[in-house]
Amino acid sequence: MRIAFDYGMGPRLPGIRPPRPGEETTTEQVLVIRREKAAEAESRPASSTKTGLPIPGTDYELRASDEAGRRDAEVRAHEKSHLLNLGGAAASGVMLETRRGPDGESYAVGGAIKADLSPVPGDPRASLHKAQRVIRAALAPGNPSSADMRVAADAYRMAREARDEMRAEFRETEWFA
């Protein structure tokens, strides 16, 4: 069995020296090193130990690569649901916020898609359809975020203004004159 040491890195253990190149370590040396490292880890205060990677906007942390992978899949599915429902009302593609997970890989922890909330000039019916599409897209995932709810509220206002404009145009026709 050969164990690699970083020369000059980490604390020196009493009675143990790093092996020279080509020299093998003994089982006793390995056990002593493991015991010393375990004792050192236990003696550190809990606040200084790294527990995980914080996820922005939540109280969650990525603690293991399988949790990070699940969160990554959840974020990607959430944003894909928005994009598929937005269709032509999407003003951008999916923008993912990534963090390096406990295993060193990059994982998506958040995402965004810009929605076009500008009314269609001169066509309140098209503006209404666009607003309805944005509302459906914002609420499409089973767990809409607070940002999704704000976008849905803005789209609802756009839909209400389009309906008011359509009513005003209808009243201006000859039928009510």
C-alpha positions as CSV (number, residue, x, y, z in Angstrom):
1,M,0.0,0.0,0.0
2,R,1.3,3.4,-0.9
3,I,0.0,6.6,0.6
4,A,0.8,10.0,-0.8
5,F,1.7,12.9,1.5
6,D,1.9,16.6,0.8
7,Y,5.3,17.7,2.0
8,G,5.1,20.9,4.1
9,M,1.2,20.7,4.3
10,G,-0.7,20.0,7.4
11,P,0.4,19.5,11.0
12,R,3.3,17.2,11.8
13,L,2.4,14.1,13.8
14,P,4.6,13.2,16.6
15,G,6.9,10.3,15.8
16,I,5.7,10.1,12.2
17,R,7.5,11.5,9.3
18,P,6.3,11.6,5.7
19,P,7.7,8.7,3.6
20,R,10.5,9.5,1.2
21,P,9.8,8.8,-2.5
22,G,9.8,5.1,-3.1
23,E,9.4,4.3,0.6
24,E,6.3,2.4,1.8
25,T,4.3,3.3,4.9
26,T,3.4,0.8,7.5
27,T,-0.2,0.0,8.6
28,E,0.6,1.3,12.1
29,Q,1.6,4.7,10.6
30,V,-1.6,4.9,8.6
31,L,-3.7,4.0,11.7
32,V,-1.9,6.7,13.8
33,I,-2.5,9.3,11.1
34,R,-6.2,8.4,10.8
35,R,-6.7,8.6,14.6
36,E,-4.9,11.9,14.8
37,K,-7.0,13.4,11.9
38,A,-10.2,12.1,13.5
39,A,-9.3,13.6,16.9
40,E,-8.4,16.9,15.2
41,A,-11.8,17.0,13.4
42,E,-13.6,16.3,16.7
43,S,-11.7,19.0,18.5
44,R,-12.7,21.7,16.0
45,P,-15.8,23.7,17.0
46,A,-18.9,22.8,15.0
47,S,-19.3,26.3,13.5
48,S,-15.9,26.0,11.8
49,T,-16.7,22.7,10.0
50,K,-18.0,23.1,6.5
51,T,-21.5,21.6,6.5
52,G,-22.6,22.4,2.9
53,L,-23.1,24.9,0.2
54,P,-25.8,27.5,0.8
55,I,-28.5,27.8,-1.8
56,P,-29.4,31.5,-2.5
57,G,-32.9,32.6,-1.4
58,T,-33.5,29.5,0.7
59,D,-32.5,28.0,4.0
60,Y,-31.2,24.9,2.3
61,E,-27.6,23.7,1.9
62,L,-26.1,21.2,-0.5
63,R,-24.6,18.6,1.7
64,A,-23.8,15.7,-0.6
65,S,-23.5,15.3,-4.3
66,D,-26.7,13.3,-4.5
67,E,-28.6,16.2,-2.9
68,A,-26.9,18.6,-5.2
69,G,-27.9,16.5,-8.2
70,R,-31.5,16.4,-7.1
71,R,-31.6,20.2,-6.6
72,D,-29.9,20.7,-10.0
73,A,-32.6,18.5,-11.7
74,E,-35.4,20.3,-9.8
75,V,-34.1,23.7,-10.9
76,R,-33.7,22.6,-14.5
77,A,-37.2,21.1,-14.7
78,H,-38.7,24.2,-13.1
79,E,-37.1,26.5,-15.6
80,K,-37.9,24.2,-18.6
81,S,-41.5,24.2,-17.5
82,H,-41.5,28.0,-17.7
83,L,-39.8,28.1,-21.1
84,L,-42.1,25.5,-22.7
85,N,-45.2,27.4,-21.5
86,L,-43.9,30.9,-22.4
87,G,-43.3,30.1,-26.1
88,G,-43.1,33.4,-28.1
89,A,-43.4,35.5,-24.9
90,A,-39.9,34.4,-23.7
91,A,-37.5,37.3,-23.9
92,S,-34.5,35.1,-23.1
93,G,-33.4,31.6,-22.7
94,V,-32.9,29.8,-19.4
95,M,-30.2,31.5,-17.3
96,L,-28.9,29.2,-14.5
97,E,-27.1,30.2,-11.4
98,T,-24.6,27.5,-10.5
99,R,-22.5,26.7,-7.5
100,R,-19.7,24.2,-7.0
101,G,-21.0,21.3,-5.0
102,P,-19.3,19.2,-2.3
103,D,-17.9,16.9,-5.0
104,G,-16.4,19.8,-7.0
105,E,-18.9,19.7,-9.8
106,S,-21.1,22.6,-10.8
107,Y,-24.8,22.4,-9.9
108,A,-27.7,24.7,-10.8
109,V,-29.2,26.2,-7.6
110,G,-31.4,28.8,-9.2
111,G,-32.5,30.0,-12.6
112,A,-34.5,32.7,-14.4
113,I,-36.1,33.4,-17.8
114,K,-37.1,36.8,-18.9
115,A,-40.7,37.2,-20.0
116,D,-41.9,39.8,-22.5
117,L,-44.6,41.7,-20.7
118,S,-45.0,44.5,-23.2
119,P,-48.5,44.9,-24.7
120,V,-48.9,44.4,-28.4
121,P,-49.5,47.9,-29.8
122,G,-52.9,48.4,-31.4
123,D,-54.1,44.8,-30.7
124,P,-55.6,44.4,-27.2
125,R,-56.7,40.8,-28.1
126,A,-53.1,39.8,-28.8
127,S,-52.0,41.5,-25.6
128,L,-54.6,39.5,-23.7
129,H,-53.4,36.2,-25.2
130,K,-49.8,37.1,-24.5
131,A,-50.7,38.0,-20.8
132,Q,-52.6,34.7,-20.4
133,R,-49.6,32.7,-21.8
134,V,-47.3,34.5,-19.3
135,I,-49.6,33.7,-16.4
136,R,-49.8,30.0,-17.4
137,A,-46.0,29.9,-17.7
138,A,-45.4,31.6,-14.4
139,L,-47.7,29.2,-12.6
140,A,-46.7,26.1,-14.6
141,P,-44.3,24.5,-12.1
142,G,-46.0,22.9,-9.2
143,N,-44.1,25.1,-6.8
144,P,-43.9,28.7,-8.2
145,S,-41.4,31.0,-6.5
146,S,-42.2,34.5,-5.2
147,A,-40.6,35.8,-8.4
148,D,-42.9,33.6,-10.5
149,M,-45.9,35.0,-8.5
150,R,-44.7,38.6,-9.2
151,V,-44.5,37.9,-12.9
152,A,-48.0,36.4,-12.8
153,A,-49.3,39.5,-11.0
154,D,-47.8,41.8,-13.7
155,A,-49.2,39.6,-16.5
156,Y,-52.6,39.7,-14.8
157,R,-52.5,43.5,-14.8
158,M,-51.5,43.5,-18.4
159,A,-54.5,41.2,-19.2
160,R,-56.9,43.5,-17.2
161,E,-55.7,46.5,-19.2
162,A,-56.1,44.6,-22.5
163,R,-59.7,43.7,-21.5
164,D,-60.5,47.3,-20.5
165,E,-59.1,48.4,-23.9
166,M,-61.3,45.9,-25.7
167,R,-64.4,47.0,-23.8
168,A,-63.7,50.6,-24.6
169,E,-63.3,49.7,-28.3
170,F,-66.5,47.8,-28.2
171,R,-68.4,50.7,-26.7
172,E,-67.1,53.0,-29.4
173,T,-68.6,50.9,-32.2
174,E,-71.9,51.9,-33.9
175,W,-73.9,49.5,-31.8
176,F,-73.8,51.8,-28.8
177,A,-73.8,55.1,-30.6
